[in-house]
Structures are given as structure tokens and as C-alpha cells.
Amino acid sequence: MAMQVTVKGKNVDVPDKVKDQATRKLSKISRFDDRILTMDVEFSEERNPRVADQHRVEVTCTTKAHLIRAEASGADPVSAVDRVVERLERQVKKLKGRRRARKQHAEPVAAALAGTLEEEPGILVTEDGSRIVRFKHVEMKPMTAEEAVTAMDLLGYDFYLFTNVQTDGPAVVYRRRNGDFGLIEPEA
């Protein structure tokens, strides 16, 4: 799927030549991450004569799960685009690195479950060999929150739904951004 690049000016007219250069340079960012859906580019100009870099570019990249923003200023619009491209490349590479590290962490579990995945109905195998589970029916097992955390780590999930033995109700254990765990239970 091709990335859509929208170029506009905020109180300034953007020449077609600058639009084409910006579109061409920013389209190259998709080679670092093909999950970028849209890219909105906004040119503006600082009217203050004391500001050296009067041309400003703001770029917002939209992916399925993230929003990436970068802005830069330059003496002319093309130099501002060059600076914003460098900043976007850094952010996109960083985001992809996080996703890759997370995926590598889950690969041993996927390898252990590979035999069971192929036997289940509802599995779609893509051209690159990855498996997509379209739907999944799970039987909730009664367990304690500590057992749920262990199961979540074993499976490589960020959250795990289970029946809490102590309250005899549904509960969710989830991994927080700092690495700790949280527990969500309905009020009685």
C-alpha cells in the first residue's frame, strides 16, 4: 500500500517545485517502515526579521498504532525539509527498533507454539510465512493473579484475561510501560 503525502501551506503559498521535492524526499522514509499510512506536511513562514531560519516545516506521520511528529526550520523551505527528514528518520528507526526488539522477545514462545497453530482452523499464512490468527476461542482457567503473570510472560502477551480464584470473577493482568504489572478487576 502506498503512503499518502499531503503538502499544504499555513498562510503561505507553497510552489509546486517545493511540493514535489518535499513529497519525493519524505516518501523515502517509507523504506524504513512500511507501516506509515499518511504523512501530512505543513509549511509556514516566520514573519519576524530577527529570526534567521524563517521557513518552518511540520510533518505528522500516521501509522496504525502511532503518531510521529517532527518539525524543523531553515533558511529556505528545501533546507527545512532536509532537516525534518533527518529527524523523522531517527524517530521511525527508533520506533521500528522497539517493535523488532519486542518481536524477537516473543519468537521463542511462537516457535514453541508453532506446532499447535498449524493444526487449528482459522489460520491464514501470508506470502512471507507469517501466521495470522483470524479468531480465537479461549477457555478462561481459574488461577491466581501470580499464576496469570507467569502465563502472560510465557506467552509473550501484554495482557492476560483469566478467572481469579480468589474473587471467582474475570480479571485482567497487564504489563505497564515501566515493566511492572497491573491488575484490573470489576467492582463487586
N, CA, C and O of each residue as an XYZ file, in Angstrom:
752
protein
N       0.844     -1.164      0.000
C       0.000      0.000      0.000
C       0.891      1.229      0.000
O       1.845      1.307      0.773
N       0.589      2.179     -0.852
C       1.398      3.384     -0.983
C       1.051      4.383      0.117
O      -0.099      4.506      0.540
N       2.073      5.080      0.556
C       1.887      6.090      1.580
C       1.337      7.359      0.926
O       1.776      7.743     -0.158
N       0.391      7.996      1.578
C      -0.215      9.213      1.055
C       0.464     10.417      1.707
O       0.493     10.524      2.933
N       1.013     11.327      0.891
C       1.680     12.532      1.379
C       0.826     13.742      0.993
O       0.528     13.957     -0.182
N       0.439     14.528      2.002
C      -0.354     15.731      1.788
C       0.497     16.935      2.153
O       0.985     17.029      3.279
N       0.681     17.862      1.210
C       1.503     19.050      1.429
C       0.597     20.275      1.365
O      -0.184     20.438      0.427
N       0.714     21.131      2.376
C      -0.084     22.356      2.394
C       0.715     23.476      3.048
O       1.709     23.231      3.731
N       0.270     24.696      2.829
C       0.917     25.856      3.406
C       0.004     26.530      4.403
O      -1.204     26.620      4.184
N       0.577     27.005      5.503
C      -0.181     27.727      6.519
C       0.111     29.211      6.338
O       1.165     29.701      6.745
N      -0.824     29.915      5.730
C      -0.678     31.344      5.424
C       0.499     31.620      4.497
O       1.087     32.700      4.548
N       0.837     30.679      3.673
C       1.916     30.854      2.703
C       1.636     29.945      1.504
O       1.133     28.833      1.666
N       1.959     30.418      0.320
C       1.825     29.589     -0.878
C       3.074     28.739     -1.051
O       4.195     29.241     -0.968
N       2.873     27.459     -1.289
C       3.988     26.534     -1.485
C       4.113     26.273     -2.977
O       3.179     25.752     -3.586
N       5.252     26.623     -3.584
C       5.431     26.371     -5.028
C       5.392     24.877     -5.338
O       5.745     24.046     -4.501
N       4.962     24.554     -6.540
C       4.879     23.148     -6.954
C       6.236     22.457     -6.894
O       6.315     21.274     -6.563
N       7.300     23.185     -7.211
C       8.646     22.606     -7.183
C       9.001     22.168     -5.762
O       9.568     21.092     -5.571
N       8.672     22.991     -4.767
C       8.958     22.657     -3.371
C       8.068     21.497     -2.921
O       8.522     20.619     -2.187
N       6.808     21.488     -3.355
C       5.908     20.380     -3.008
C       6.445     19.059     -3.542
O       6.447     18.047     -2.839
N       6.900     19.079     -4.797
C       7.425     17.856     -5.407
C       8.685     17.361     -4.688
O       8.837     16.164     -4.445
N       9.588     18.294     -4.349
C      10.806     17.895     -3.642
C      10.467     17.333     -2.265
O      11.020     16.313     -1.855
N       9.559     17.995     -1.552
C       9.178     17.519     -0.223
C       8.541     16.137     -0.305
O       8.852     15.258      0.498
N       7.649     15.946     -1.277
C       6.998     14.649     -1.437
C       8.013     13.563     -1.770
O       7.947     12.460     -1.228
N       8.943     13.871     -2.650
C       9.947     12.881     -3.053
C      10.843     12.502     -1.867
O      11.098     11.321     -1.630
N      11.318     13.508     -1.124
C      12.224     13.226     -0.005
C      11.517     12.515      1.140
O      12.070     11.592      1.739
N      10.298     12.941      1.444
C       9.577     12.331      2.563
C       9.056     10.943      2.218
O       8.857     10.128      3.120
N       8.831     10.652      0.949
C       8.381      9.319      0.550
C       9.455      8.270      0.799
O       9.144      7.089      0.961
N      10.707      8.689      0.832
C      11.804      7.750      1.069
C      11.804      7.217      2.496
O      12.439      6.200      2.773
N      11.106      7.885      3.401
C      11.047      7.427      4.792
C      10.300      6.100      4.887
O      10.532      5.318      5.809
N       9.408      5.847      3.939
C       8.653      4.595      3.976
C       9.555      3.373      3.812
O       9.133      2.261      4.130
N      10.772      3.547      3.329
C      11.674      2.387      3.211
C      12.152      1.919      4.589
O      12.566      0.771      4.744
N      12.096      2.808      5.592
C      12.482      2.417      6.951
C      11.340      1.709      7.671
O      11.575      0.825      8.495
N      10.101      2.098      7.361
C       8.949      1.467      7.988
C       7.785      1.535      7.009
O       7.305      2.621      6.685
N       7.335      0.389      6.541
C       6.263      0.366      5.550
C       4.881      0.472      6.179
O       3.876      0.379      5.473
N       4.811      0.664      7.491
C       3.524      0.781      8.163
C       2.995      2.217      8.199
O       1.906      2.459      8.718
N       3.749      3.164      7.657
C       3.300      4.548      7.641
C       2.172      4.667      6.615
O       2.352      4.332      5.444
N       1.012      5.144      7.061
C      -0.162      5.253      6.196
C      -0.234      6.615      5.520
O      -0.349      6.697      4.297
N      -0.168      7.682      6.308
C      -0.265      9.031      5.762
C       0.831      9.910      6.355
O       1.358      9.652      7.437
N       1.150     10.956      5.602
C       2.138     11.928      6.052
C       1.605     13.314      5.686
O       1.430     13.623      4.507
N       1.350     14.140      6.688
C       0.856     15.491      6.474
C       2.002     16.471      6.679
O       2.632     16.492      7.736
N       2.269     17.285      5.657
C       3.373     18.244      5.676
C       2.764     19.644      5.632
O       1.934     19.949      4.775
N       3.192     20.486      6.570
C       2.673     21.853      6.620
C       3.832     22.839      6.619
O       4.690     22.807      7.503
N       3.850     23.711      5.624
C       4.859     24.755      5.513
C       4.305     26.035      6.127
O       3.132     26.361      5.948
N       5.150     26.753      6.848
C       4.780     28.070      7.360
C       6.018     28.955      7.318
O       7.137     28.479      7.127
N       5.795     30.240      7.499
C       6.907     31.183      7.414
C       6.832     32.140      8.592
O       5.775     32.702      8.881
N       7.946     32.321      9.264
C       8.047     33.250     10.385
C       8.229     34.652      9.815
O       9.125     34.875      9.000
N       7.408     35.582     10.224
C       7.437     36.942      9.683
C       8.411     37.856     10.426
O       8.659     38.978      9.985
N       8.955     37.401     11.523
C       9.878     38.216     12.307
C      11.232     38.295     11.598
O      11.842     37.254     11.352
N      11.727     39.498     11.259
C      13.000     39.606     10.545
C      14.216     39.220     11.401
O      15.298     38.989     10.862
N      14.052     39.150     12.701
C      15.175     38.775     13.582
C      15.428     37.270     13.609
O      16.494     36.824     14.036
N      14.467     36.503     13.162
C      14.616     35.049     13.141
C      15.379     34.661     11.881
O      14.976     34.994     10.766
N      16.491     33.947     12.077
C      17.342     33.586     10.935
C      16.687     32.537     10.049
O      16.637     32.693      8.829
N      16.187     31.476     10.656
C      15.550     30.394      9.898
C      14.050     30.651      9.862
O      13.317     30.247     10.765
N      13.598     31.330      8.801
C      12.210     31.776      8.740
C      11.253     30.724      8.192
O      10.054     30.795      8.460
N      11.738     29.769      7.447
C      10.866     28.754      6.835
C      10.777     27.556      7.776
O      11.790     27.005      8.206
N       9.536     27.168      8.083
C       9.285     26.107      9.053
C       8.469     25.001      8.393
O       7.552     25.270      7.616
N       8.811     23.760      8.712
C       8.091     22.597      8.192
C       7.701     21.712      9.371
O       8.531     21.389     10.221
N       6.430     21.327      9.410
C       5.929     20.391     10.418
C       5.384     19.171      9.690
O       4.605     19.303      8.746
N       5.793     17.983     10.129
C       5.357     16.740      9.490
C       4.727     15.847     10.550
O       5.278     15.656     11.634
N       3.558     15.305     10.213
C       2.874     14.356     11.081
C       2.675     13.060     10.306
O       1.980     13.038      9.290
N       3.291     11.975     10.789
C       3.153     10.656     10.168
C       2.150      9.846     10.982
O       2.211      9.810     12.211
N       1.237      9.204     10.284
C       0.229      8.387     10.938
C       0.458      6.933     10.556
O       0.507      6.582      9.378
N       0.596      6.091     11.585
C       0.655      4.649     11.375
C      -0.592      4.048     11.992
O      -1.446      4.773     12.501
N      -0.703      2.750     11.952
C      -1.880      2.111     12.515
C      -1.959      2.319     14.031
O      -3.048      2.453     14.587
N      -0.809      2.344     14.687
C      -0.811      2.426     16.144
C      -0.135      3.672     16.702
O      -0.293      3.966     17.887
N       0.605      4.403     15.897
C       1.392      5.519     16.422
C       1.203      6.774     15.582
O       0.742      6.734     14.442
N       1.578      7.888     16.197
C       1.603      9.179     15.540
C       3.007      9.743     15.747
O       3.454      9.890     16.885
N       3.696     10.055     14.669
C       5.069     10.550     14.744
C       5.075     11.983     14.231
O       4.578     12.255     13.138
N       5.642     12.910     15.022
C       5.686     14.310     14.627
C       7.121     14.788     14.635
O       7.924     14.388     15.477
N       7.429     15.655     13.675
C       8.745     16.288     13.628
C       8.569     17.667     13.007
O       7.705     17.876     12.155
N       9.397     18.597     13.446
C       9.375     19.939     12.879
C      10.793     20.458     12.804
O      11.659     20.080     13.593
N      11.012     21.340     11.828
C      12.336     21.910     11.628
C      12.191     23.252     10.930
O      11.190     23.528     10.268
N      13.219     24.080     11.095
C      13.261     25.391     10.440
C      14.521     25.477      9.609
O      15.516     24.805      9.883
N      14.463     26.329      8.572
C      15.625     26.513      7.718
C      15.565     27.856      7.020
O      14.549     28.550      7.049
N      16.680     28.207      6.388
C      16.751     29.473      5.668
C      15.838     29.466      4.442
O      15.325     30.509      4.036
N      15.641     28.297      3.863
C      14.706     28.163      2.749
C      13.889     26.885      2.975
O      14.272     26.055      3.799
N      12.785     26.716      2.267
C      11.928     25.545      2.511
C      12.624     24.201      2.281
O      12.344     23.230      2.984
N      13.521     24.139      1.310
C      14.181     22.861      0.999
C      15.119     22.445      2.138
O      15.171     21.268      2.498
N      15.856     23.400      2.702
C      16.740     23.052      3.824
C      15.926     22.646      5.052
O      16.350     21.781      5.818
N      14.762     23.264      5.243
C      13.894     22.864      6.353
C      13.381     21.437      6.147
O      13.280     20.667      7.102
N      13.058     21.091      4.906
C      12.609     19.726      4.607
C      13.731     18.732      4.872
O      13.486     17.661      5.427
N      14.955     19.069      4.485
C      16.090     18.180      4.738
C      16.261     17.910      6.234
O      16.511     16.774      6.639
N      16.127     18.946      7.044
C      16.279     18.786      8.491
C      15.151     17.940      9.083
O      15.387     17.095      9.946
N      13.933     18.174      8.613
C      12.814     17.412      9.159
C      12.894     15.943      8.727
O      12.470     15.060      9.471
N      13.430     15.676      7.539
C      13.603     14.288      7.083
C      14.581     13.552      7.999
O      14.343     12.399      8.357
N      15.670     14.205      8.378
C      16.636     13.581      9.289
C      15.989     13.244     10.628
O      16.209     12.163     11.176
N      15.200     14.162     11.146
C      14.546     13.928     12.436
C      13.518     12.797     12.344
O      13.420     11.961     13.242
N      12.764     12.782     11.261
C      11.782     11.715     11.082
C      12.449     10.351     10.934
O      11.979      9.362     11.498
N      13.538     10.300     10.180
C      14.253      9.029     10.017
C      14.683      8.483     11.367
O      14.538      7.290     11.635
N      15.217      9.361     12.225
C      15.643      8.923     13.550
C      14.471      8.362     14.348
O      14.591      7.311     14.978
N      13.350      9.056     14.323
C      12.192      8.602     15.096
C      11.612      7.298     14.556
O      11.239      6.413     15.326
N      11.536      7.184     13.232
C      10.970      5.973     12.630
C      11.884      4.772     12.896
O      11.399      3.681     13.198
N      13.192      4.965     12.786
C      14.127      3.873     13.077
C      14.027      3.446     14.535
O      14.086      2.255     14.841
N      13.877      4.407     15.431
C      13.757      4.106     16.854
C      12.484      3.309     17.124
O      12.509      2.331     17.871
N      11.376      3.722     16.520
C      10.109      3.019     16.692
C      10.181      1.606     16.136
O       9.689      0.666     16.760
N      10.783      1.452     14.981
C      10.904      0.124     14.377
C      11.835     -0.765     15.203
O      11.605     -1.968     15.326
N      12.888     -0.165     15.768
C      13.787     -0.925     16.635
C      13.074     -1.453     17.869
O      13.314     -2.582     18.299
N      12.193     -0.629     18.439
C      11.420     -1.094     19.590
C      10.514     -2.251     19.205
O      10.403     -3.235     19.936
N       9.867     -2.126     18.049
C       8.969     -3.180     17.602
C       9.740     -4.459     17.304
O       9.262     -5.554     17.603
N      10.931     -4.333     16.715
C      11.744     -5.500     16.391
C      12.219     -6.191     17.674
O      12.206     -7.418     17.763
N      12.639     -5.398     18.668
C      13.099     -5.984     19.926
C      11.964     -6.728     20.614
O      12.171     -7.798     21.186
N      10.783     -6.166     20.556
C       9.636     -6.806     21.171
C       9.283     -8.099     20.449
O       8.926     -9.096     21.077
N       9.387     -8.074     19.115
C       9.077     -9.267     18.328
C      10.101    -10.371     18.603
O       9.731    -11.540     18.709
N      11.374    -10.014     18.719
C      12.415    -11.008     18.979
C      12.225    -11.635     20.352
O      12.545    -12.805     20.558
N      11.701    -10.848     21.292
C      11.447    -11.374     22.629
C      10.367    -12.453     22.590
O      10.403    -13.394     23.382
N       9.408    -12.321     21.672
C       8.290    -13.258     21.609
C       8.556    -14.445     20.694
O       7.768    -15.391     20.697
N       9.641    -14.437     19.903
C       9.893    -15.517     18.953
C      10.060    -16.896     19.596
O       9.532    -17.863     19.047
N      10.765    -17.048     20.732
C      10.872    -18.392     21.317
C       9.512    -18.985     21.679
O       9.300    -20.186     21.512
N       8.595    -18.161     22.169
C       7.265    -18.646     22.512
C       6.518    -19.037     21.248
O       5.836    -20.062     21.224
N       6.640    -18.227     20.191
C       5.975    -18.549     18.929
C       6.514    -19.852     18.355
O       5.756    -20.642     17.791
N       7.811    -20.083     18.494
C       8.391    -21.327     17.992
C       7.860    -22.527     18.781
O       7.640    -23.600     18.219
N       7.659    -22.336     20.077
C       7.137    -23.422     20.895
C       5.683    -23.734     20.553
O       5.255    -24.886     20.631
N       4.921    -22.697     20.170
C       3.513    -22.896     19.848
C       3.270    -23.169     18.368
O       2.123    -23.360     17.964
N       4.320    -23.192     17.550
C       4.156    -23.313     16.101
C       3.421    -24.590     15.708
O       2.622    -24.574     14.771
N       3.671    -25.672     16.394
C       3.011    -26.918     16.059
C       1.512    -26.866     16.294
O       0.747    -27.448     15.525
N       1.077    -26.181     17.341
C      -0.359    -26.108     17.631
C      -1.064    -25.121     16.719
O      -2.250    -25.294     16.438
N      -0.368    -24.082     16.245
C      -1.020    -23.084     15.407
C      -1.428    -23.652     14.057
O      -2.489    -23.307     13.537
N      -0.609    -24.507     13.489
C      -0.901    -25.032     12.156
C      -2.088    -25.989     12.175
O      -2.758    -26.156     11.155
N      -2.358    -26.615     13.309
C      -3.437    -27.578     13.383
C      -4.803    -26.914     13.558
O      -5.822    -27.509     13.207
N      -4.842    -25.701     14.091
C      -6.107    -25.033     14.377
C      -6.718    -24.443     13.114
O      -5.994    -23.970     12.239
N      -8.042    -24.467     13.012
C      -8.689    -23.805     11.875
C      -8.673    -22.296     12.087
O      -8.558    -21.824     13.218
N      -8.788    -21.536     10.992
C      -8.826    -20.087     11.100
C      -7.468    -19.437     11.020
O      -7.343    -18.253     11.333
N      -6.430    -20.173     10.607
C      -5.089    -19.622     10.489
C      -4.850    -19.248      9.035
O      -5.122    -20.031      8.125
N      -4.342    -18.050      8.831
C      -4.018    -17.576      7.490
C      -2.506    -17.424      7.405
O      -1.911    -16.706      8.209
N      -1.885    -18.082      6.455
C      -0.443    -17.992      6.269
C      -0.187    -17.033      5.112
O      -0.676    -17.249      4.003
N       0.589    -15.959      5.372
C       0.867    -14.951      4.349
C       2.018    -15.412      3.473
O       2.615    -16.462      3.709
N       2.322    -14.605      2.449
C       3.373    -14.954      1.499
C       4.747    -15.021      2.157
O       5.583    -15.832      1.758
N       4.992    -14.173      3.164
C       6.299    -14.179      3.809
C       6.419    -15.254      4.888
O       7.458    -15.359      5.540
N       5.358    -16.059      5.085
C       5.433    -17.172      6.024
C       4.882    -16.862      7.398
O       4.805    -17.764      8.232
N       4.492    -15.620      7.673
C       3.951    -15.305      8.993
C       2.508    -15.773      9.077
O       1.806    -15.854      8.068
N       2.076    -16.078     10.292
C       0.728    -16.601     10.512
C      -0.152    -15.510     11.109
O       0.286    -14.745     11.968
N      -1.392    -15.448     10.645
C      -2.360    -14.502     11.177
C      -3.533    -15.300     11.723
O      -4.148    -16.090     11.007
N      -3.835    -15.089     12.990
C      -4.966    -15.761     13.612
C      -6.181    -14.871     13.427
O      -6.215    -13.755     13.947
N      -7.161    -15.339     12.708
C      -8.342    -14.522     12.447
C      -9.248    -14.436     13.657
O      -9.748    -13.355     13.970
N      -9.473    -15.535     14.343
C     -10.289    -15.533     15.545
C      -9.758    -16.605     16.476
O      -9.090    -17.548     16.053
N     -10.066    -16.440     17.740
C      -9.518    -17.357     18.713
C     -10.508    -17.511     19.855
O     -10.960    -16.514     20.417
N     -10.849    -18.732     20.204
C     -11.727    -19.003     21.341
C     -10.853    -19.506     22.482
O     -10.095    -20.466     22.336
N     -10.978    -18.837     23.612
C     -10.124    -19.161     24.744
C     -10.990    -19.561     25.923
O     -11.973    -18.892     26.241
N     -10.618    -20.656     26.569
C     -11.302    -21.067     27.781
C     -10.580    -20.430     28.957
O      -9.380    -20.628     29.148
N     -11.328    -19.662     29.743
C     -10.707    -18.991     30.892
C     -10.519    -20.006     32.012
O     -11.464    -20.676     32.428
N      -9.285    -20.107     32.493
C      -8.975    -21.044     33.558
C      -8.935    -20.309     34.890
O      -8.417    -19.195     34.961
N      -9.468    -20.906     35.937
C      -9.342    -20.275     37.261
C      -7.886    -20.323     37.717
O      -7.260    -21.382     37.688
N      -7.341    -19.165     38.142
C      -5.971    -19.085     38.639
C      -5.820    -17.820     39.458
O      -6.696    -16.955     39.454
N      -4.711    -17.719     40.155
C      -4.425    -16.518     40.935
C      -3.756    -15.490     40.036
O      -3.353    -15.800     38.914
N      -3.640    -14.262     40.536
C      -3.016    -13.202     39.750
C      -1.551    -13.526     39.466
O      -1.046    -13.212     38.388
N      -0.864    -14.151     40.423
C       0.544    -14.506     40.220
C       0.698    -15.550     39.115
O       1.632    -15.482     38.316
N      -0.218    -16.512     39.075
C      -0.183    -17.516     38.011
C      -0.475    -16.872     36.658
O       0.091    -17.278     35.643
N      -1.357    -15.867     36.640
C      -1.682    -15.173     35.396
C      -0.479    -14.408     34.865
O      -0.247    -14.380     33.656
N       0.298    -13.779     35.769
C       1.503    -13.062     35.352
C       2.497    -14.034     34.727
O       3.118    -13.722     33.711
N       2.648    -15.211     35.333
C       3.550    -16.229     34.788
C       3.079    -16.684     33.407
O       3.893    -16.837     32.496
N       1.781    -16.901     33.246
C       1.249    -17.321     31.948
C       1.437    -16.222     30.906
O       1.754    -16.507     29.751
N       1.243    -14.970     31.310
C       1.407    -13.847     30.387
C       2.860    -13.750     29.915
O       3.108    -13.543     28.727
N       3.812    -13.896     30.823
C       5.223    -13.864     30.440
C       5.575    -15.026     29.523
O       6.335    -14.852     28.570
N       5.035    -16.204     29.797
C       5.316    -17.381     28.986
C       4.806    -17.203     27.562
O       5.476    -17.585     26.603
N       3.619    -16.622     27.430
C       3.025    -16.442     26.108
C       3.510    -15.191     25.391
O       3.332    -15.075     24.178
N       4.122    -14.248     26.112
C       4.630    -13.034     25.493
C       3.558    -11.978     25.246
O       3.733    -11.112     24.389
N       2.457    -12.041     25.982
C       1.376    -11.070     25.818
C       1.604     -9.850     26.696
O       2.363     -9.906     27.664
N       0.938     -8.736     26.352
C       0.972     -7.544     27.193
C      -0.168     -7.555     28.199
O      -0.124     -6.823     29.187
N      -1.184     -8.369     27.968
C      -2.270     -8.507     28.931
C      -2.789     -9.937     28.882
O      -2.577    -10.654     27.904
N      -3.476    -10.346     29.958
C      -3.956    -11.717     30.040
C      -5.276    -11.720     30.801
O      -5.337    -11.239     31.932
N      -6.333    -12.257     30.194
C      -7.654    -12.362     30.796
C      -7.777    -13.724     31.454
O      -7.454    -14.745     30.847
N      -8.247    -13.740     32.707
C      -8.370    -15.002     33.421
C      -9.481    -14.900     34.445
O      -9.977    -13.805     34.714
N      -9.883    -16.035     35.027
C     -10.840    -16.073     36.120
C     -10.051    -16.130     37.420
O      -9.292    -17.069     37.659
N     -10.239    -15.118     38.252
C      -9.500    -15.041     39.510
C     -10.097    -16.025     40.512
O     -11.301    -15.995     40.770
N      -9.260    -16.896     41.079
C      -9.703    -17.907     42.029
C     -10.205    -17.249     43.305
O     -11.170    -17.725     43.904
N      -9.571    -16.164     43.731
C      -9.916    -15.527     44.999
C     -11.266    -14.815     44.934
O     -12.016    -14.846     45.909
N     -11.593    -14.173     43.808
C     -12.853    -13.433     43.690
C     -13.889    -14.174     42.861
O     -15.059    -13.789     42.849
N     -13.481    -15.231     42.167
C     -14.338    -16.023     41.290
C     -14.976    -15.167     40.187
O     -16.099    -15.431     39.757
N     -14.250    -14.147     39.739
C     -14.732    -13.287     38.665
C     -13.643    -13.067     37.639
O     -12.495    -13.451     37.862
N     -13.987    -12.449     36.509
C     -12.969    -12.189     35.483
C     -12.012    -11.100     35.939
O     -12.388    -10.199     36.689
N     -10.775    -11.193     35.480
C      -9.751    -10.203     35.809
C      -8.757    -10.141     34.650
O      -8.650    -11.071     33.850
N      -8.039     -9.032     34.581
C      -7.030     -8.838     33.547
C      -5.735     -8.426     34.217
O      -5.715     -7.504     35.032
N      -4.656     -9.108     33.874
C      -3.316     -8.698     34.288
C      -2.676     -8.070     33.078
O      -2.750     -8.621     31.980
N      -2.039     -6.907     33.261
C      -1.414     -6.229     32.135
C      -0.033     -5.724     32.519
O       0.256     -5.475     33.690
N       0.812     -5.579     31.502
C       2.169     -5.079     31.700
C       2.157     -3.562     31.522
O       1.685     -3.050     30.507
N       2.682     -2.852     32.520
C       2.752     -1.400     32.457
C       3.996     -0.985     31.683
O       4.900     -1.794     31.472
N       4.043      0.277     31.261
C       5.174      0.757     30.454
C       6.505      0.656     31.186
O       7.544      0.468     30.553
N       6.489      0.776     32.506
C       7.740      0.719     33.264
C       8.172     -0.715     33.565
O       9.201     -0.925     34.206
N       7.392     -1.715     33.108
C       7.767     -3.110     33.299
C       7.021     -3.769     34.446
O       7.039     -4.995     34.550
N       6.363     -3.004     35.314
C       5.562     -3.578     36.398
C       4.270     -4.160     35.830
O       3.994     -4.049     34.636
N       3.488     -4.778     36.706
C       2.236     -5.381     36.289
C       1.077     -4.690     36.997
O       1.220     -4.199     38.116
N      -0.063     -4.661     36.331
C      -1.283     -4.112     36.916
C      -2.376     -5.155     36.857
O      -2.325     -6.078     36.044
N      -3.377     -5.002     37.732
C      -4.483     -5.946     37.795
C      -5.780     -5.148     37.702
O      -5.967     -4.169     38.425
N      -6.674     -5.571     36.810
C      -7.977     -4.925     36.657
C      -9.035     -5.960     36.984
O      -9.086     -7.033     36.382
N      -9.897     -5.614     37.968
C     -10.997     -6.483     38.351
C     -12.269     -5.655     38.452
O     -12.211     -4.492     38.853
N     -13.417     -6.226     38.098
C     -14.666     -5.474     38.252
C     -15.007     -5.291     39.722
O     -14.654     -6.114     40.568
N     -15.712     -4.179     40.012
C     -16.122     -3.931     41.386
C     -17.242     -4.892     41.767
O     -18.082     -5.246     40.939
N     -17.243     -5.305     43.017
C     -18.251     -6.249     43.471
C     -19.553     -5.550     43.837
O     -20.513     -6.206     44.241
